[in-house]
Amino acid sequence: MNSRREGQVAVIFAATRTGEDEQAYEAAAREMAALVACQPGYCGHLSTRNADGFGITISYWADDAAAQAWRDHPDHKAIRDAGRDRWYSAYTLDVATIARSYDWSKNDRSSRE
């Protein structure tokens, strides 16, 4: 875990998948993961999904300009449009600046609040 995210921008994407065209979705997800990793200001992401198709992905950015540049990237826009057409039945997206950040791990004595 990255314990020091103060000042970073978090883009919180919560979505319900349709289950349609899973192979194309997985291919698009791999493509976007490779592309986002190369974007200036990208600081990482966390993602989880349940068996019903609901998932949350949080991407972390150095600042809002970097997050907006990703939003506006033409390849990302094309995949986002495909998601709206085929892969998602609903989603919300929230953008927040992280004021405080903590982590803890049972096996990591350096973790602290």
Buried (B, 14 or more C-beta within 10 A) or exposed (E): EEBEBEEBBBBBBBBBBBEEBEEEBEEBBEEBEEBBEEBEBBBBBEEEEEEEBBBBBBBBBBBEEBBBBBEEBEEBEEBBEBBEEBBBEEBEEEBEEEEEBEBEEEEEEEEEE
